[in-house]
Amino acid sequence: MKKIAVAALSIAASLMLFSCGAKKQVSITSAKDLEGKAVGCQAGTTGELYLQEEVKDAKVKSFKTGIDAAMALKNGAIDAIVLDELPALEIVRRNPTLTIVNDKFAEEEYAVAVKKGNTELLNSINAAISKAKSDNTYLTLINSFMPVDGVIKIPEISATATDSTKLRMGTNAAFPPFEYIEGNDIVGFDASMGTLIANECNKQLEIVNMNFDSLIAALQSSAVDFVAAGMTATDERRKNVDFSEPYYTSNQVIIIRNN
């Protein structure tokens, strides 16, 4: 993964401003049909890696955000997008001219990343995830950010730390419903989970927004303390960071134009 640095309302507005010129018609009904196609993805994500390693002759075009890829798809610059399922659903929900192909593939697990060897923080993160699942806070987050009716209601997760020390969470606020900007705030499933982690550490949460493909480097340089960004715990990433227990299972999906 990976990972739309605009407010939720801005997403809808941006998606409706695309041009409506003639577009080449392509037939994509499964991941196999991506061969030889121009396919967009978010830079630094597992979707990008999948296209590079698994799709023969794909013309991979990487974008900073999923919304940028959606703009290119609407304008006919690419034939499809490979993106994590929930952000893909959000893009399609706000733009009826796009649709998701009925072919889930490349299942993956999201986890929180810490600097190699930071066992103390990793243990606290795992404890926070475990507590959230045991006391139904996790279920509240799921129901709030992934509601059946599609209407997100941000839950109130209070900061309880008494220590003024900052705990810096790196993220890419371009990946709703896990992290996105609403007004002046970064909100989402991972942002709320970040508050729970900070509470467990008795520290004040500070969220640092950056490009997705910069997150691991920021962690390695200690610019941030942990990363929560809908990040898949891949073997390749494990060479550079340590991961918490998984907190969410997702799939890669394909977005295409429906006209």
N, C-alpha and C positions, 0 to 999 in steps of 0.2 A: 503494500500500500503505500497509500497512501496518502493522500490524501488527499475554497471559494471565499477569498478575503473581502467579502462585502456583506452588508446586512441582508437578512432574509428577504426583505421587501425589494432590495436592490437586485437580487438575483432574478426575481420575476420580471422586473423592468428591463434588465439587461437582455434577458433571453428573448424579449419581444421586439428588440430593435434590429434583429438580424435582417439582412436583405433576403428577398424572395426570388432571386434569379433562377435561371434554369439549372438543374442539378442532374448529374449523371446518375442513372438508375442502376443500382447493384442489388444482387440477391444475396442476403446473408441471413441464414436461418440457424446457424450453429457456429461454434468456434472453428470448425474445419473450413468454413467458407471465408475465413479471414486471410487465407493464403493469397499472397500477391496483391492484397488490398492496402490502401492507405488508411492506417488505423492510428487514432490518437489515444493518448494516455497522459497521466500526470507524472511528471519527472520524478524519478527516485522511488517509484512505487513498485510493488510486486506485479502490477499490471504491465508496467514497462518491461520488467524482467521476463515475464511470460511471453510477451510479443517478441522480444529479442531472441529468446532461446527456444521457443516452442512453435512459432508460426513461420512456416517457410515463405521466404520472399516477401514478407510483410514490409511495407514502407512505413516504418514507425515514426510518428511525429509526437514528440513530447512537449507538454505544456506545463506552465506553472500551476494551474488549477484545472479542476474538472470543468468549470464554467468556461474557461478559455477553449478547452477542447470542444465543448458543446457549441460555442460560437462558430468554430471552424466546421463542425459537422453541419450545422444549419446552412452555412454559406456554401456548402459543397466542396470545401477544401480537402476534406477527408471522407472516407466511406463509413466509418464506424468509430466507436470509442470502446475501450476496455477499461472498466472502472469497478471499484468495490460496490457491492449491491445497494447498500443504503444510500450513499450519496447519489448513485445512479437513479434510484427511485425518486429522490428529492428533485433532481433535475427534470425528470420526465413528468413528475406531478405538476411542476410549474410550467411545463411547455408541452402542450398536447400534440405538437408536430413531431415529437420524438417518441420512440418506444423502446422497450427492452426485449431482446430476443429471448425466447423461452429455452435457454440453455445455460444452466448454472455450471460453472467449472472452476477448477483451481481453488478448492476450499482452503481457507487459511484462518489462523488464530491470531487475534490482536493481543498484545501484551505491553506492559510498561517497561521501558528500557532505562538502565542505569549504567554508570561508568563501570568498566571491568573492575571486579574486586570490591565494589562497594556493598559488601554483604549486609552491613547494618541497615542501610537504607532499603535494600532489596527485601529484607525480612519485614521491615515496617510496611512496605507496599503490599507484600503478600498478606500481612495481617489485616490491613485495611480492606483489601478485596474480600478476604474470608469473612470478616465481620459484616460487610455490606451484604454479602450473600446470605448470611445466617439470620440477620435481623430484618430482612425484606427491603432494606434500602436499595439494594441492587435491582429488585423487582420494580421499585418505585421509579428508578432511573430508566429502566426499559420501557415501562408504561408511559413515562413522561416524554421521552425523546423518540420513541418508536411506537406511537399510538396507532391503534387500528384505524381510527378515523383520519389519521394524517395530521391532526392538529396538535402541534407541540405545545406543551405547557411546562415551562421551566420550573423545576421543583426548588423549594427553598432548602438549601444545604448550608447551615450556619457554620461559620468558623468558630472553633472553640479554643484555639491555642492561646496560652497565656504568655508564651515566649514571643518576643518581637522579631526574632531571627527569621529571615526570608528563606523559603524553600522554592527554588526556581524550576518551574515546569516549562519545558520547551514543547511547542506545538506548531502546527500549521493550520491557522483558523480559516481553512478553505475546504472543509470536509464535513458538512452537516450530515447527520445530526450529532456527530462526535465532537466537532469544534467548528465554530463559526462566529462571526461578529454580529451582534445585535445592538444597535445604538453605539455606545462607546465601550461596550463590554464584550469580552470573549466568553461565549457560553457553549454549552453542549454536554454530551454524556461524559467525555473525558475531562472537561473543565470541572464538572461536579465531582467526578471521581478524584480529581486533583485536590479538591478541598478536603475530601475524606482522608486522603493520604497525608496532607499537611496537618490535619487534626491528629492523626495517629502519631506524627512526629513532634507534635506540640510546636509547630512553626506556622508562620504566616505564608500563605500561598502567593506567589508572584508568577504570572503567566507571561512567557516570552514568545512572541509570535515571529516566525521566520519561514523561509521556504522549506518544504518538506525534505529536499535533498541536502539541506544544511544541518539537519537535526543531529545526526550521529556525530558529525565533526564538532558541533557545539557541546555535545555531551563529553566527548573525549578531551576537549580543551577546558572543561569545567565552567563553560559559559552558562550552562544550566545544570541542575542537579538530577533531573530525570526527564524522560520524554514520554508523553501520553498523546498520541496523534493518530489513532487508528493504525498503529504500526504492526505489521505482521512479523512474528518471531521466526525469521528464516535462518537456516544454517549459516548462510553467508553473513548475515548481520551479527550472529552470535560470535563470530570471530572478533568483533570489535566492541560489543557491548554485552551486558548480562540482561536477561529478561525475567520479568515476574512470571507468576502463573498466568495462563491465558484468562482473559476476562470476557472475550466475545469471539464467536465463530462467524465468519463471513464467507462469501463467495465472490469471485470475479464474474461480471456479467458484461454483455455487449449492448451498447446503445446504437440505434440506427434511426434514420429518418423514416417516417411512416407514410411518405407520399413520394 
